[in-house]
Amino acid sequence: MIKPALSLPFTACLLTLACSGAFAAPSPYSTMVVFGDSLADAGQYPDAGGPQGATLRFTNRTGPTYQANSGEVFGLNSSTLLGMKLNVAPGELSASTSPVNAALGVADGNNWAVGGDRTDQIYDAITSQSNVTTNDGNVLRSRAGYLPNNNFRADPNALYYLTGGGNDFLQGRVLSLAQSRAAANRLADSAQVLQQSGARYIMVWLLPDIGQTPAVSGTILQPVTSLLSDVFNAQLISRLAQIDAEIIPLNIPRLVSETLADPARFGLAADQNQVVTCFNGDSCAENSVYGLNSPTPDPSRLLFNDGVHPTVTGQRLIADYAYSLLAAPWEISLLPEMANGTLRAQQDELRAQWLADWGDWQSVGQWRAIVAAGGQKMDFDAQDNSADADGHGYNLTLGGSYRFAENWRAGLVAGAYRQNLEAGPRDSDYKLNSYIATAFVQYQANHWWADLGASGGTLDYENAKRKFALGISEGAEKGDTDGELYALSARLGFDLAGSGSSWHLSPFVSADYAHIEVNGYSEKGTRSTALTFDDQTRKSKRLGAGLQGKFQLTSSTRLFGEVAHEREFETDQQDVTMTLNSLPFNDYTLQGYTPQRDLNRASLGISQKLTPELTLRGGYNWRKNDDVTQQGVNLAVSLDF
C-alpha cells in the first residue's frame, strides 16, 4: 500500500489518523487488466536490492536468504498469480508504466497498479494519466492511462481486477466517517467508469481491515482504524451493487479473518502472533522465529511481510480465493448436463429395447415386461468456460409395453439413476439421483415404423461439494438442490428389407426436445468462499438422421445396432448467477458450459431368446461431440405374458 522507502513516515500517518477523534485450465477472458496500489503492483518501481533490471513487488523475496543484494527477486502478487491461473499471456500481466521496462525496451503490460497510489490516483490511471513517482514528487515515468490508451473503450471480454483504499488511510486522507465513505466512492467510481466504457467483468477487493495489520494491531489506533475500514467497505458494497456490470466482490477481510482463526491449515505458524509480528520488520516487529534476520527465516510461516503487505503465502491465498469464485460456474453449469446425460441413458436403453424388438413384437393383446440394469460413463473436456470432469453412474429400469392393435403398441418405463461427477483440478464431487419415467407409443406397418416418447422426472442433487485450492490447503463448500426435467422424442424410419428377411436395415430421422431445471441453492455457511447459485435452465432441441439394422444370426440370436448424427440448436453458453453468502446483495453472472452443435452416437447389441417368452439382451451405447463422451452398457430381460 505504501510506496518504496520514500513515502511519508508511516508512524506520522497513524498519528494523524488518531487525531480524527472519532494450472491447462479454462481461459475465458481475453486478458486481465489490473488497477490498484501496492497489493496488486506487478513491478512498477526499480528493485534497488535485486539483480540488474529487476523490479520491486511489495512482498518477500523468493529465498533462500530473502535478503537484498542476494540475487533473489520478489515473489509474485495475487493479480499476477491469478492471471497465470487464467492463462493470460505473461507479457500482459506485467507493469504498465515501469521505468525499468521502458529502459530495457520491454513492452508495457496491463497491470496499472502502482505502489502508494490512493483511490484518486487509481481513478486517474484509468481515465487520464498513470504516474510512477517517488514520495518527494520525482516522476520516474508517466504515460497516458488505460482508457486514453484504448480510445476510451474497455475490452468487454477482459477481466478487470481492482484494489485500493489502503493508502487513503495510510497517508492520512481518511480521518472521519465521511472521508472513509468518500474514498470508497472514488474506488467505486473507478469500477463505474470502466463499466461505462464497456467493461463487463470487474473483480473488486473489499478493503482489508487495516486495524488487523502488524503496523496497527495492538495499538490505540486499532479500534478507529477497524471502524473506518468497515465504513469504507459498507459504502463500497452499496455502490458496487448499483453498477450495471458483473461485479465480483472479494471479501478479503473475511478471508484474512478465517486464515487467522486457523493458521496451521494454511501452513502458517500457529504458535506465532500473525498480526503483531511480520517477516522483514518494516513498520512492525520482526518475528523472532521466522523473521528475515532470525536463525530460521521463513516467510511462508507468516501472513505479513511488513506492517501492511502480505507475504507470498498471503498473496497466493488471495489468488486462489479469487480463482475459486471465477471457476465456480465452470463446474456448477455441469449440473444440468449430468441430468441430460441421465435422460439420454434412459433413451438409449429404451431404443435398444425397441431395436431388439423390431419386427418381433408380442402378440396383439399381450404385455411385454422389461427389467434392465446398466452403467454409464461421461467425460467432459475443459472448455474456455467449463471444467473438465469425469462421471459415472448406474441405473435400474422397469416397465413394459402392451400391443393394443396389429400395428400399434404403447408402454411405460421408469428408472432410478445414480450418477457421480468429479470436476475441476481438485475433483469436486457432485452426486445426482434421478427418477425418470417415459411413456411411449410405437407404429409398425409394412416398411414404415415410428415411435414417440414423452419423459418426465425429478432430480435430487444430494451432494454438491465444490473443492478448490487455498494455498497449501484445500477449500470445500457443500450444498444440495433438486430439479426436474421433461422431454419429447420422435423418430420415423423406413425398413429396406421385407418382413420375412433375416436382416433389416432402416434409415430414420429423429427429433428431440428436453427441458431441464436445476433449482438454485446455497452452500452452507457464510465463509468467504461460500456461494449461493440461482436457478439454471438447460434446453435441448435436436434433429438427427441415422441408420439402424438387425441381423438374425440364428433362430434365437439377433445382432442389432445403429449409428446417427444429431444437430443441437440450443448452443448458447449457460449463464450462472451467484452471490457470496457473506455479501448477499452483490450478485453477478458468469458464463459456464457451452452445449456443442454436433453429436454422433452409435449402439451395438445382441439378444438371445431363452424361451419363446423370455429374452435376454445386452448392449453398448456411445455418444460423442467435441467436448463430451458418454458411454453406457446395459443388460435386460423381457417377458411376454
N, C-alpha and C positions, 0 to 999 in steps of 0.2 A: 504494500500500500504506500510505502514511503519511497521517495527517490533515493539513489545511492547517497552515500555519506554526506552529501552536500545539503541535505534538507534542513529545515529549521529543527532545532533540538526537540526531540520527541517529548522530553520532560516538560518543556515550556508549553507545548500544545496541551498536555494533560492539565497543567496548572491553569491554563486559560479556560479549559473545559470545566474545571472545578468551580471557577468563578461564575458560571452560568446561574448558580443559585437554584435553581430548581432541579481382434485376431483374424483366410478368405471368408470375409463376412459380408453381410448385406451392405450396400453402398448407395443409399437412397438420395443423397444430396449432391448437387453439382459441385459444391465447395463448402468451405466453412470460413466465416468472416467473424473476427473477434474484436470486441471493443471493451475497454475497461482500464484497470490500473495494474499494479504490480502482481496481483493474484493471477493475472492471465497474460502478463507480458512475456512474449516468446524470445526476447533478446534485443531490445531497442538500444541499450547502453553498452559501451565497451566494457569488457571484463579486465580491469587493470591487473588482477592477480592470476589471470588464466593464460593459456597458450596464445600465441600471436593470432589475431583475427577472431578470438573468442568473444562472445557477448555474455552479458550479465543476465541471469534469471534469479528471481527472488526466492530461492530455496537453497538446499545444501548442495555441495559438490558431490561428484559421483563416488569418491573414495578411491583407494582405501584410506588415505590420510585425511581427506576432506579439507586440506589446508590450501590457502592461496599460494601461488607460485610452485605448485606441485605438479603442474601439467594436467590437472583434473578440471574438467568443465563442470558447469552447474547442471543439475538434473532438470528434466522436463517438467513443465507445469501442466495443470489439468486440461487446459484448452488444447495443447499440442497432443497430449495423450489421448484425449477424446477424438481429435481429428484423425489420429493414426488408426484408432479402432474403426472409424468410419471410412477408412481407405481414401482419405483426402490426400492429394499429391503433396509430398513433403515440402516442395517449394512454396506452395500456397499457405502452409502453416507457419512460415517464417515471418519475421517482423516487417512491418510496413514502412518504417521511417528510420531504420537503423543507419547511423553514420558509418558503422563498420562495414555493413553490406555495400553501401554506396562506394566506399573507398576500394573495396575488393571487386567491384563490378558485379556483385551478386544481385539478381533480380529481387525486387521487393515482394513480400508476401501479403497475405490478407489478415495478419494479426496487427490490429491498430491499437492494442492496449499498451499503455505507457506507464511505467512505474512512477508513482507520485501524482498521477492525474486525478483531479476532482471530477465531480459529475458535470460541471460546466465545461471542463476541458474534454471530457469524453464526448459530450454533445458536439463540441467544435470539431473533433477529429472525424465525426460523421458528416457534418454539414458544411464545414469551411476549411479548417487548417489543422494539420497534425504537426505538433511540435515536440521535439525531444530536447529538453533544456536541463541545465544544471540548476541547483537551487538558488544560485545567485543571478539567474536570468540569462546565462550564457546559452545561446541556441546552438546545439550541436548539429541539428538538421531540422529542416522544415519542408513540408510539401503539402499540396492540396489534399483535402480529406477524402474520405471514401466516396461520398456521393458526387462531389465535383469531379473526381477521377473517373466516374462511371456515368457521366451525363445525367446525373441526378436520378438514376434508375437503379433500384436494388434488384439483384437477381432473385426471382421468386422461388427458385429451386434450391437456393443455398440455405444452410443452417447458420443463423446469426447467434453469437454467444456473447452475452453482455453481463459484466460485473462492475460494480462501482459503489461509491459512497463512503468507503473507509477513510479516504484522505480528507473528505469534508470534515470528519471528526478529528482526525489526527493533526490537521492543520488549523484547528481552532475555528472552523467555519460553522460548526453545529454546536450551539451553546444554549439552545432552548427548544421547546417542542415545535414551535413554528419553523425554526431553521431546519430541524430534522425533517419535517414534512416537505419543506421546500427542496431539500436535497433529494428526497425520494421522488418528488415531482420531476426534477431535472433528469434523473435516471429514466423515469417512465417516458419523458419527452424523447429520449434517445430511441427507445423502442417504438414510440409512435411515429417519429419521423421516418424510421426505416419502413414501417408498415405503409405509411402514406406514399412511400417511394416504390412500393411493390413487394417488400419482404413479406413472406408468409409464415416462416418458421423461426421463432425467436426464443432462445433459451436464456432465462434471466435468473441470476443469483439473487436470493434474499441475502441481506447483509449479515455476515456472521456477528455474533454477539461480541462486540469489542470488549465488553466487561469481562468476558471469559477468555482473555488472551494473557500470556505471561506479563505483558507490559502493564496491565491494568489490574488483573485479578489479585485480590487481597489488599488492594489499596482503598483509600477513602473515595476514590473516583469510580469504583466498580458499580455501585448502585445506579448512579446517574447515567453512566455510560451505557449500562444494560437497558435502562429505561428508554433512553433516546434511540438505541438500536431497535428496540421493539416498536417505537413510534414510527421510525423510518420504514420498517417492514410493513406495518399495518397500512400506511399510506401507499406504499409501493404496490402491495397486493390489490388494494382498491383501484388504483389507476390501471394496473395491468388488466384487470377484469373488464375494463371498458374499451380496450384496444381490439380492433377487428382484425386479429391475426391469430395464428396458433401460438400462443404464448406458453412456453413450457417452463414453469417455475421450478427452481431448485431450492428446496427447503434446507439450505446449508446449516442454519442454526440448529435444526433438529438433528441433522446428520452428525454434527460435532457433538451434540449432547449425548446421542446414542453411543458414539465412539468413546467418549469419556466415561460413560457408565459401564462399559465392558472393554477396557483397553486391550486385555490379553487376547481377545478374539481377533484383533487386527494386528497382532504382533507387537503391540506397544507394551512397555514395561508397566505392569500393574502395581508395582511397589514404588513407583515414582509419581510425584505430583506433576501431572501433564500440563496444568495451566499456570503454574508458578515458575517452572524452570523451562529452559529451551536448550537448543543444541549449541549455538555459537556464542551466546552471552551478549548479543546486541540488544540493548534495551530490555534486558531481563537477566535473571540469574542463570548462569550456565549450569547445566546438570552435572553433578559431581561424578556420576557413574558412567553416563553415556555422552557427555558433552564433548565438544571439539577438542579441548585440551586435557581431557581426562585420560587415564591409562587405557580405557577401552571405548574410544569414540564410536558411536553407532547411531546415526540419525534415524534409522529405521525403528528404533525403540521409543522415539519421541514424536509427538504430534507437531510441535512447533520448532522451526529452525531458529527464529529470533523472536522478538517481542510480539510480532503480529503475523508473520508469514509461516505457513505450514512447511514441514519437511516434504521430501518426495513421497513419503508414506501418506501424508495427508493429501497431497495433490493427486495421488493415484486413487485414493478413496473417493475423492470428488469426481474424478473422471469416470470411474466405474459406476458411481451413483448416477451420473448424467446419462451414461450409456444404457443403464438398466431401464430408464424411463423411455428413451428413444426406441429401444429394442422390444419393449413390451408388446406393441401391436404386431410386430413381426411374428410373434408366437400366438397371441390371442386371436388373430384373424384366421388361424388354422382350425379353431374350434368348429366353425360351420363346415369346414372341409372334412373333419372327422365324421360328422353326421352324413355328409354327402357320400363319403366312402362306404358307410354302413348301408345307406339306401341302395347304392349300386351293388353291394354284395348280395342283398336280397333279390334285386332284379336279376343278377347273374344266376343265382341259384334257381329262381323260378323259370328263367328262359332255358336253362339247361334241362329242367324237367319237361318243359314244353317240347324241346327239340328231341329229347329221348322218346316222347310220346307221339311225335309227328307221324300221322298216318296209322296210329295204333291206339286210338282212344278206347276207353272202356265201352261196353255196350250201352245202348240208349236205356235210360232209367237206372243206371248203376252209378255208384260212387267209386272214386279212387282216392284213397288216403295217402298222404305223403308225410314222411318223417325224414328230416335231413339235418346233418351237422356239418360244420365247416370251419375253416380258419382263413384269415386274411392277413396280408402284409401290405403296408403302404410306405412309400419312401418319397419324401418331399426334398427336392434340391433347393438350395438357397436362391432367392430372387433378390433384386435390389431392395424390396420392401418386405421380405419374409425370410424366416429362418429355415435352415434345413432341419428335417425331422424324420424320425423312423417310427412307424406304428405297426402294431399287430393286434389281432383280435380273434375271437371265435364266436360261434353262434349256434343256436338250435332253432329249427323251423318246423312248425307243424301245420297241417292243412289238408285240403282235399278239393276235389272237383266233382261236379255232377253233370252227366251228359243228359240234357233235357230234350234234345232233338237230334236228328241224324247228323246235321251239320254244325250243331252248337253244343258247347258246354260252358259252364261257369264254375267259379271256385273262389276259395278264400284261403290264404295262408297267413300265419302270424309268426313272428320270430323275435327272439330275445338275443341281443348282441352286446358283447363286451369288447371294448376297444381301448388300448393304451397307446399313448403317443409321447415320445421323448423328443424334445425340441431344443434347438439352440446349443451353444457351446457347453452349457452346464447340464444338459439333459433334463430340462424342465419336464415335469411329469403331469400329464393330463389323462384323466380316465373318463370314459363315456359309457353309460349303459343306455341302450336304445331298445325300444319296443315298437315294432313296426308291423302293421297289417296291410295286406294288399288283396283287394277284390278284383277279379278278372273275368273276362268273357272271351271266348275264342270261336273262330269260324273256320271250317274246312269244307270245301266243295270242289270237286274236280281238281284243277291245278291251283286254285286260289286258296289262300289262307290269310287270316288276320287275327290279331289279338289286341285287346285293350285292357289296361290295368290302372287302378286308382289306389294310391297308397296314402297312409296316414300313420303318424307315430309320435311318440313322446321321447324326449331326450333328457337324460339325467347325467349331468357332469358332476359326479360325486367328488371329484378331486381335480382341482386346477392349481397345481403347485409350480409357480414360476421361480426359477433359480437363476442366479446371476453372480458375477464376481463382485466382491467388495474387498479390494486389496488382496491380502493373502487369505482372506476368509471367503465364505460364500454366503450370500443373502438368499432368502427364500420367503416368498409371500404366497399364502394359500387362500383359496376361496372355493365356492361351489355354486352351480347355477343349473338351470334347466332350459328346456325349449321344446319346440315342436317342428314337425315337417309334414308336408303333404306333396304328392307328386302324381302326375299322369304320364302314361306311356302308351304308345300305339305303334304297331307295325303292320305292314301289308306286304305279302310276298306271293310269288308265282313259282310253283313246282315244275321244273322242266321235265321230270320223268312221269311215267304213268303210275297209277295206283298200285299195280302189281309188280313194279320194278324192285329189284334188290337194292337199288341205290336211289337217292333223291338229292337233287341239287336245286337250290332256290335263291335267286336274288330277292332282296327286300329293301324297303325304305322304312325309316323309323322317325318318330318324333317324340321328344321327351321334355317334360317340364317339371321343375322341382322348386319348392319354396321352403326355405329353412330359416327358422327364427331361433336365435340364441339370446336368452334374456340377459340383461345387464346384471352385474354382481359386484360386490365389494370384497376385496381381500381383507382379511381380519386385521384389526388394529389400526393405529394411526402412526405407525412408523414412517420415517421419511421416505421409504421405498414402497409403501403400501398404496395401491391404486384402486379406484372404482372405475369399472368399464360400463359403457352404455350398451343398449341392445344392439345386436348385429343381425342383419338380414342378408341372406345369400339366395339369389335366384339363379336358376339354370334353365336355359332354353337351347335345346339341341335338335338338329336334324342330322340324319345319318343314312348311309346306304351300306349294304353288306351282302354277304353270300353265306348261306348255311347249307350243310349237307349231312347225309346219313348213309351208312352202308351196312347191309346185313351180312355180317361175317359168317354166322351160322344161323340155324333156325332159332337159336335162343340168345345170340350175342350180336350186339349192334355197336358200331363205332359212329360217333357224331361230332360235329364241330361247326364253328362259324368264325368268320372274320368280318370286321365292319370298320368304317371310318365315320366319325361324327364331327360336326362343326358346332362349336359353342357360340352363342350370340350374346351372352351376358359376360362380358370380359372387362368390365370396369374394376379398377382396384377397389378392394374392400377398405372402407374407412372405419377407424376405431376411435370413438370419442372417450376420453378418460379424464379423471381428475386425481390429484393426490388426496388421499384421505385426510391428510393434515391441512389441506388447502381446498376445501370442498367447493368453493365458488369460482375457482380458476380452472375451468375445463378447457381442453384443447383436443384437436382431432388430427391424427396422423394416419398415413396410408399403410396398408398391410398387404396381404396376399392378393395376387392378380390371377384370376382364372385364365387358363390357356384356351386358345381358339380351337386347336385341332386335337382330336383324341382318336387313337387307334385301339381296337380291342379284338381279342380272339379267345376262343374257348375250344377245348377238346375233352371228349368224354367217352365212356363206354358203359353200356348197360347189359345186364345179364338176367335173363328170366330164370328164377329158381323153381317156380311152379307156374302154371298158367295164370295165377292171380297175383303172384309175388315177384317183384323185380328189384334187383339191386343195381344201383347206379353210382358211378364215381366220375369226377370231372375236375378240370383245371381251368381257371379264368385268368386273363391277363389284360390289363388296361395300361395305356401309356400315352402321356403327352410330353411336352418339352421338359416339364419340371416334376411331374408326379408319375410314379409307377405303382400300380396296385395289382396284387396277385392274390389268388384265392384257390383253395381246394375244398371239395365237398364230397360227402358220401351220403346217399339217400336210399331209402326203401319206399316202394309204393305197393299198395294192396288194393285190389279191386273187390268190391262187395256189393 
